[in-house]
Amino acid sequence: MTSLAVFGTGKIGGGVAAMAASSGLISNLVLYDRNQNLLEAQRLDLSHMGCRVSLSTNISDIPACDIIIFTAGLPRNPDIKTRAALLQNNLPAARELASLLVQYPGILVVVSNPADILTWYLWKKTGISRSRILGFGGQLDSARFQYEATLHGLAGTGSVLGEHGEHQVPVFSRMKTTTSVSEREDILHRLRNASMEIIRGKGATEYAPVYHIWNLIQKILTNSPSHTICSTILEGEYGFYDCSLGMPVQLGRNGIQAVEKWNLDPWEERHLKEAADFVSDLCRSIPDAR
């Protein structure tokens, strides 16, 4: 059986913890949050599920877990327009986690935003192999693209690469329906605003992120190599170095097994280059990771 740590037990972290506790795939669950009242409430709530899983709220148990999910920090609200704007708010939580992960041998899944930049930052600070650190976002963005594609009558599977944010790149060239540049830009605009529409209505995105995060973890736990999209450290793939971007990967029990090479059209290549430049600039702006 597997041990899982959830670093940050708000709506997303708590939701993933509940999925994990009821899955039958996790034997030990470690919860941590700086808000001790919230942490104890989540522990009790999970305990009342009656699932056969060992629960701990001891931060010292985190480094022994097979998988760690980083979900701590400030979420977006109607006043925070982009995920990138959360960088300075969420760096302290990333630093706190990094201090626990010296020579960490497991897999780290970064959910807190901006996920791509924090994935790169935690890779730099911890020295974790790039195959064992991955950022969440691509699955959720792809599901949102699939939703929009269906509304627009586009056939095929929707996939989104690039940044989990304003510089996401929907891959139209792998769809079965030809699209004009104006239609692409219209759909891209809607994708950029998809989460904010939910945040304005209910305060936060919740169900879809929790579902896709758990789906990502299941892909790792079941050790059945499968295609997915997640943020990964690049060392020359697609012509980019020393940054983390959403890419198509083969995922298994030991993390990222390979980055797949897709042929992109000029519109997609241009937007992916813009994403890489944007993420790289933000990464280099963090003084203690240079």
C-alpha positions as CSV (number, residue, x, y, z in Angstrom):
1,M,0.0,0.0,0.0
2,T,1.0,3.6,-0.4
3,S,1.4,6.7,1.8
4,L,0.2,10.1,0.6
5,A,0.9,13.5,2.1
6,V,-1.4,16.5,1.5
7,F,0.4,19.7,2.2
8,G,-2.4,22.3,2.5
9,T,-5.8,21.0,3.5
10,G,-8.2,23.6,2.1
11,K,-11.0,22.9,-0.3
12,I,-8.7,21.3,-2.9
13,G,-6.3,19.5,-0.6
14,G,-9.2,18.3,1.7
15,G,-11.2,17.1,-1.3
16,V,-8.2,15.1,-2.6
17,A,-7.6,13.7,0.8
18,A,-11.2,12.5,1.0
19,M,-10.9,10.8,-2.5
20,A,-7.6,9.2,-1.3
21,A,-9.1,7.9,1.9
22,S,-12.0,6.3,0.2
23,S,-10.1,4.8,-2.7
24,G,-8.6,1.7,-1.2
25,L,-5.3,2.7,-2.8
26,I,-3.8,4.6,0.2
27,S,-2.9,3.0,3.5
28,N,-1.4,6.0,5.3
29,L,-2.5,9.6,4.8
30,V,-0.6,12.6,6.3
31,L,-2.2,16.0,6.5
32,Y,-0.6,19.3,7.1
33,D,-1.8,22.9,7.2
34,R,-0.6,26.0,9.0
35,N,-4.2,26.7,10.1
36,Q,-4.3,24.2,13.0
37,N,-8.1,24.6,13.5
38,L,-8.7,23.7,9.8
39,L,-6.2,20.8,10.0
40,E,-7.9,19.3,13.0
41,A,-11.4,19.8,11.5
42,Q,-10.3,18.0,8.3
43,R,-8.7,15.2,10.3
44,L,-11.9,14.6,12.2
45,D,-14.1,14.9,9.1
46,L,-11.9,12.3,7.3
47,S,-11.9,10.0,10.4
48,H,-15.7,10.1,10.5
49,M,-15.7,8.6,7.0
50,G,-14.7,5.3,8.6
51,C,-12.2,4.4,5.9
52,R,-9.4,2.0,6.7
53,V,-6.6,4.4,6.4
54,S,-4.1,5.6,9.0
55,L,-4.3,9.4,9.5
56,S,-1.4,11.6,10.8
57,T,-1.1,15.4,11.2
58,N,2.6,15.3,12.1
59,I,4.6,17.3,9.7
60,S,7.7,15.1,10.3
61,D,5.8,12.2,8.7
62,I,5.7,14.0,5.3
63,P,9.2,13.1,4.0
64,A,8.5,9.4,4.5
65,C,5.4,9.4,2.2
66,D,5.5,7.9,-1.3
67,I,3.7,10.8,-2.9
68,I,3.3,14.4,-1.7
69,I,0.7,16.8,-3.0
70,F,1.5,20.5,-2.6
71,T,-1.9,22.4,-2.3
72,A,-1.0,25.0,0.3
73,G,-1.2,28.8,-0.2
74,L,-3.6,31.5,-1.3
75,P,-6.2,30.5,-4.0
76,R,-7.5,32.9,-6.6
77,N,-10.4,35.1,-5.8
78,P,-12.3,37.7,-8.0
79,D,-9.7,40.3,-7.2
80,I,-6.7,38.1,-8.3
81,K,-7.1,37.9,-12.0
82,T,-4.3,35.5,-12.9
83,R,-2.6,32.5,-11.3
84,A,0.8,34.1,-11.9
85,A,-0.2,37.0,-9.5
86,L,-0.1,34.4,-6.7
87,L,3.6,33.8,-6.9
88,Q,4.8,36.0,-4.1
89,N,1.9,34.9,-1.8
90,N,2.6,31.2,-2.3
91,L,6.4,31.2,-2.3
92,P,6.6,31.0,1.5
93,A,4.6,27.8,1.6
94,A,6.8,26.4,-1.2
95,R,9.9,27.3,0.9
96,E,8.4,25.6,3.9
97,L,7.8,22.4,2.0
98,A,11.2,22.5,0.3
99,S,12.9,22.5,3.7
100,L,11.4,19.1,4.4
101,L,12.4,17.5,1.2
102,V,16.2,17.1,1.3
103,Q,17.0,13.9,-0.7
104,Y,13.3,13.1,-0.9
105,P,12.9,9.8,-2.9
106,G,9.2,10.0,-3.7
107,I,7.0,11.9,-6.1
108,L,5.9,15.5,-5.6
109,V,2.8,16.8,-7.3
110,V,2.6,20.6,-7.4
111,V,-1.0,22.0,-7.4
112,S,-0.6,25.4,-5.8
113,N,-0.5,28.3,-8.2
114,P,1.3,29.4,-10.2
115,A,1.9,25.7,-10.7
116,D,4.5,25.8,-13.5
117,I,6.7,28.3,-11.7
118,L,6.4,26.6,-8.3
119,T,7.2,23.2,-9.9
120,W,10.4,24.7,-11.3
121,Y,11.2,26.4,-8.0
122,L,10.7,23.2,-5.9
123,W,12.9,21.3,-8.4
124,K,15.6,23.9,-8.0
125,K,15.4,24.0,-4.2
126,T,15.1,20.3,-3.5
127,G,17.2,18.6,-6.2
128,I,14.4,16.1,-6.8
129,S,14.8,14.3,-10.2
130,R,12.8,16.0,-12.9
131,S,11.0,12.7,-13.5
132,R,9.6,12.7,-9.9
133,I,8.3,16.3,-9.8
134,L,5.3,17.3,-11.8
135,G,2.8,20.2,-11.9
136,F,-0.9,19.9,-12.1
137,G,-3.0,21.9,-14.6
138,G,-2.8,20.3,-18.0
139,Q,-5.6,17.8,-17.4
140,L,-8.0,20.4,-16.1
141,D,-7.2,22.8,-18.9
142,S,-7.7,20.0,-21.5
143,A,-11.1,19.1,-20.0
144,R,-12.1,22.8,-20.2
145,F,-10.9,22.9,-23.8
146,Q,-12.9,19.7,-24.6
147,Y,-16.0,21.4,-23.2
148,E,-15.5,24.5,-25.3
149,A,-14.6,22.4,-28.4
150,T,-17.9,20.5,-28.1
151,L,-19.8,23.7,-27.8
152,H,-18.2,24.9,-31.0
153,G,-18.9,21.7,-32.8
154,L,-15.2,20.6,-33.0
155,A,-14.5,16.9,-33.2
156,G,-11.6,15.2,-31.5
157,T,-9.8,15.2,-28.2
158,G,-8.9,18.5,-26.6
159,S,-5.4,18.9,-25.2
160,V,-3.8,22.0,-23.7
161,L,0.0,22.6,-23.4
162,G,2.0,25.5,-22.1
163,E,1.4,27.4,-18.9
164,H,-1.5,26.6,-16.5
165,G,-2.7,30.2,-16.8
166,E,-3.0,33.0,-19.3
167,H,-0.4,31.4,-21.6
168,Q,-2.0,28.1,-22.1
169,V,-1.9,26.6,-25.6
170,P,-4.9,24.6,-26.9
171,V,-3.7,22.2,-29.5
172,F,-6.2,22.6,-32.4
173,S,-4.0,20.7,-34.9
174,R,-4.8,17.4,-33.3
175,M,-8.5,18.0,-33.5
176,K,-10.5,16.5,-36.4
177,T,-12.1,19.8,-37.4
178,T,-10.2,22.7,-39.1
179,T,-10.4,26.0,-37.3
180,S,-9.7,29.6,-38.3
181,V,-7.3,31.8,-36.3
182,S,-10.2,34.0,-35.1
183,E,-12.1,30.9,-33.8
184,R,-8.9,29.7,-32.1
185,E,-8.4,33.1,-30.4
186,D,-12.1,33.2,-29.3
187,I,-11.8,29.7,-27.7
188,L,-8.5,30.7,-26.1
189,H,-10.1,33.8,-24.6
190,R,-12.9,31.7,-23.1
191,L,-10.4,29.2,-21.7
192,R,-8.4,32.0,-20.0
193,N,-11.6,33.0,-18.2
194,A,-13.1,29.6,-17.5
195,S,-12.1,29.4,-13.9
196,M,-12.8,33.0,-13.0
197,E,-16.4,32.5,-14.2
198,I,-16.7,29.8,-11.5
199,I,-14.8,31.8,-8.9
200,R,-17.2,34.7,-9.2
201,G,-20.2,32.4,-8.8
202,K,-19.1,30.2,-5.9
203,G,-15.8,31.6,-4.6
204,A,-13.5,28.8,-5.9
205,T,-13.1,26.0,-8.4
206,E,-13.5,22.7,-6.6
207,Y,-15.0,19.6,-8.2
208,A,-13.1,19.6,-11.4
209,P,-9.6,20.2,-9.9
210,V,-10.2,17.6,-7.2
211,Y,-11.3,15.1,-9.8
212,H,-8.4,15.6,-12.1
213,I,-5.8,15.8,-9.4
214,W,-7.0,12.4,-8.0
215,N,-7.1,11.0,-11.6
216,L,-3.4,12.1,-12.0
217,I,-2.5,10.4,-8.7
218,Q,-4.3,7.2,-9.7
219,K,-2.3,7.0,-12.9
220,I,0.8,7.0,-10.8
221,L,-0.5,4.5,-8.1
222,T,-1.8,1.9,-10.6
223,N,1.5,1.8,-12.4
224,S,-0.1,1.5,-15.8
225,P,1.9,3.7,-18.1
226,S,-0.5,6.2,-19.6
227,H,-0.6,9.4,-21.6
228,T,-1.4,12.6,-19.7
229,I,-0.5,16.3,-19.7
230,C,1.3,17.8,-16.8
231,S,3.9,20.5,-16.1
232,T,7.4,19.0,-16.4
233,I,10.9,20.3,-16.2
234,L,12.3,20.7,-19.7
235,E,15.9,20.0,-20.8
236,G,15.7,20.7,-24.5
237,E,12.3,19.2,-25.3
238,Y,10.5,21.4,-27.8
239,G,13.6,23.6,-27.8
240,F,13.1,24.8,-24.2
241,Y,15.5,24.5,-21.2
242,D,15.4,25.1,-17.5
243,C,11.7,25.8,-17.1
244,S,8.5,23.8,-16.4
245,L,5.6,23.7,-18.9
246,G,2.6,21.6,-19.5
247,M,3.6,18.8,-21.9
248,P,2.3,15.5,-23.1
249,V,4.0,12.8,-21.0
250,Q,4.0,9.1,-20.3
251,L,3.3,8.7,-16.6
252,G,3.9,5.6,-14.4
253,R,4.7,4.5,-10.9
254,N,8.1,6.2,-10.9
255,G,6.7,9.5,-12.3
256,I,7.3,10.9,-15.7
257,Q,8.8,8.3,-18.0
258,A,9.0,10.3,-21.2
259,V,8.0,13.6,-22.8
260,E,6.1,12.9,-26.0
261,K,7.0,14.8,-29.2
262,W,4.0,16.3,-30.9
263,N,4.1,18.1,-34.2
264,L,2.6,21.5,-33.7
265,D,1.4,24.1,-36.2
266,P,2.8,27.6,-36.4
267,W,0.0,29.2,-34.3
268,E,0.6,26.6,-31.5
269,E,4.4,26.9,-31.7
270,R,4.2,30.7,-31.4
271,H,1.9,30.5,-28.4
272,L,4.1,27.8,-26.8
273,K,7.2,30.0,-27.2
274,E,5.3,32.9,-25.5
275,A,4.4,30.5,-22.6
276,A,8.0,29.4,-22.2
277,D,9.3,33.0,-22.2
278,F,6.6,34.1,-19.7
279,V,7.3,31.2,-17.3
280,S,11.1,31.5,-17.6
281,D,11.0,35.2,-16.8
282,L,9.0,34.5,-13.7
283,C,11.3,31.7,-12.6
284,R,14.3,33.9,-13.0
285,S,12.6,36.6,-10.9
286,I,12.8,34.5,-7.7
287,P,16.1,35.5,-5.9
288,D,16.7,32.3,-3.9
289,A,16.3,30.0,-6.8
290,R,18.9,31.5,-9.2
